[in-house]
Amino acid sequence: MGFIRGSLLVFISALILISFLVLGIFATLNYSLKYEVVKPQIKSFINEFVKNEVNDTIINEQVKILQTYCKTNQDYAFNDETTNYTFVVPCETIAKGTDEIINAETEILIDEYYSKKYECGFLECFKDSESSFVIISQHAKDFWKKQFYTFLIVSFLLAVLIFLLVEKKKNFPILIGVLLILGFLPILALSGIVNFIMSSLALSIPFDLSSIALIFFSKSNSVFLTGFIIGAILIGIGIFFKLIIIGLKIEHWFERKGDEK
């Protein structure tokens, strides 16, 4: 293999390694922001926040007021200043007590903001302080999904270049498989890195910031496992091709020895 060809192979291999890493990060963000993944985590976070930060006596007093109100009404509507959203809670739910009320309000909030239609692009909305909920929305998921497919195409094109540059084509699937596993390996550490960074920040906020940040990387282990399996399959295919070639060479050797006799 010539020097230039070898240098190009090393350079392109480094690029595809980075591409695989970015691909894995975008895949993690995309799958972690699925509705069925986000919803239970947000509910759990809000429930824990209310239980830890709001006095039980105050909650119970408010529930009694609501239950009294419901004696002559079918539902209770109120505007939350923090989210600027008007909640409408059925009195049937209020009658079931505090936990059901919190769950109902949480579900309403999640459903409203997750599926909300935004007029701005994701990055523009992200910069807007009034659109803070965009980060856990379908809008955000679609953005990360688009980035994922972009880097999937980039990775494929780089793989084609590697195929053209590699001298022994039978080594191609092994090389790509190894690079894919190495590229996805840091994905395993994403949750730990995010948790460490969030825990290190000295912010005076009444909740655990890391528990929110980890929502975006909740599927990191699943994404790594997917990449590892695909990489292992490619390595297995490469080894299988090598064994076939070795078997054909042995067969050819025996045939040649038989002809000599």
N, C-alpha and C positions, 0 to 999 in steps of 0.2 A: 504493500500500500504506500503510495507516494506521500511525501511530507504534507503537501497542500491538502490532499484528500483526507489524510488522517487528522490534520488540524481542523478542517471543516467538520469532520465527524464529531470530534470532541466538543467543538463550539455548538453545533446543533444539538448534541446530546445534553449539554448544559442548559440550552434554551428550553428543550422539551421537559427537562426536569423541573424548571421554574414554572412552565406552563401547566404541568400536572399538579403542582402545588396550588397554584391559583385556581385551577379547575376544581380541585378538592374543596377549597375554601368556599367557592361559589356554590358548589353542590351542597355543602353543609348548610349554608344560609338558605338556599332554596328549599331543601327538605325540612329544615327546622322550622320554617315559617308556614308549613301547611296548617290549615285551619284546625284539623283534628289533633295536631301536635301543640299548637299555641294555646288553644282554649283551656285545656285542663291545667296548664302551667300558670296562666294568668289568673285563673280562678283560685288556685292554691295560694299564689302570692298575695292576692287581695284579701282572702280570708285570713291568712296569717297576719297581714298588716293590720287589719281591723281588730283582731283579737289582741294583738300586742300593743297597739297604740291608742285604742279607744277604750275608755273606762266602761266596764260591764254595766255599772249602775246607770250610766247615761244611755247606753244602748237599750237596756230594759225599759227605761222610762219612755224613750222615743217609740219603742214598739207598742207600749200600752196606749200612747197617744194615737198611734196609727190604728190600732185595733178599735179604739173608741170611735175614731173617725169613720171606720168601715161599717159601723152599725147602721149608718144612714147613707152609705155610698158603696158603689161597686168596685171602684179602684181609686188609687191615690197617685196624683201627679205632682212632681216637684222638679225644679231646675237646679242642677248641680253647677255651682260657680266654677269649680276646678276644670271640669270637662266641657262646660257650657252646653250640657245636654239635658233635655227634659225626660225624666224617667216616668213611666206609667206602670205602676205595680198593681196587679189585681188584688182585691181584698181576700180572695181565696188563698193567695200566697202569704199575705200578711198574717192571716189567722194561724199559719203553721209555725210562726216564730222567727227568731233572729236569723238563724242559719239559712232558712229558705228565702228570706228577704234579701240577704246579702248575695246569695247565689243567683236570684232572679235579676237583681240590679247588675251583677257582674256579667251575666249572659247577655243582657240587653246591651251593655256597653261594648262588649267584645263583638257581638254580631253587627252592631252599628258601625264601629270604626274599622273592623277587619274588611268588610265588604264595601266601605265607602268609596265613591267615585271621586277621584282627584283630577282637577283640571291641569295641574302642573306635573312636570316630570318628577321622578322620585327624588333626584338630587336637589331640584328647586324646592320641592315640598319639605325636604329634610332641613334645608336652611331656614325655612319659615317656622318661627316659634309657635305659630297657631296651628301647625300641622304636625305636632310632635308624635301623634299616634300613627303616623304613616309608616314608621319603622316596623310595626307589627301588623301590617295590612296585606291584603292580596296584591295591592299596588307594589309593595316592596318585594313580595315573593316573585311577581312577574319580572321585576327589574333584575333580581339575582338569577332568575331562570334564563333570561336573555344573555346575561354575562356568561353563564355556564355554557350555553350552546356556542357562544362566540369563541370561548377558549377550547371547546371541544373540537371545533373546526381548525383552530390554530394548531392544536396538538396533532390532529390528523395530518395536516400539511407538513408539519415538522417530521412526523413519522415517515411520510413518503420520502422526504429528503434523506432521512437516515437510511431507508431501504436502498436508495440510489447510491449512497456513499459507502455503505458497508460492503466489504470485499466478499466475504462469505455469507451469502444470503440466508443460509440455514441458521446463522447466529442472530438474525434480525428479531424473531419473536422473543428470544431469550433476553436480548438487550432491551427491547421495549418493555418487557415484563419486569425486569429489574428496575428500570428507571421509573416505571409506574408505581411500584411498591415504595421505592425511595421517595418519590414525590409526594405520595399520600401518607408517608410515615409521620410527618409533623402534625397531621390532622388529629392524631391521637392526643397530642399535647395541647390542642387549642383550648379545651375547657379549663385545664390547669393553668395555662398562661393567663387567660381572661380572668379567672378567679383570683390569681395572684395580683394582677394589676389593679383590679377593682378593690381588693382588700387593702392594697397599699395606699390608695387615695384617701386622704384625710378630708372627707366631705361631711359636713354637718347636715345629714339628711336622715329622716326617721325610718329608713328601711335599708335592707341589705341590697346595695347596688349590684353586687355580683350575681344575685339570684335572678335579676332582670337580664343582665348581660348574657348569662349562660343559656337563656332561652334561645338565643340566636345560634348556639352551637350544640344544641341538645342531641342532634343526629350525627355528631362528629364520628362516634365509634362505628355507626352503621355505614357511613360513607367510606371510612377507612377500610372496613371489612369488605365492602364491595370492590374497592380498588385493589385490595390485596388478593381477592379471589380471581379477578380478571388478570392481574399480573401473574399469579401462580399458574393459571390456565395457559397463558402465553409462554411461560417458561416450560411448562409441560409439553406444549406443542413443539417447541424448539428442541427439547431433549428427544422427543419421539422421532422427529425428523433425523436427528443425529444417529439414533439407534437403527433406523431404517437404512441409512447410508452405510453404517458399519456392517449391518447384516448383508447388504448387497455386495460389499467389498469381500466379506468372508466367503459368500457363495461363489463369487467370481474367482476367488483364489482356489477353492476346491475344484471348480470346473477346469481351471487351467492345469492344476496338478493331475487331474484325471486325463486330460488330453495328452500330457507329457508321457504318461504310462502307455 
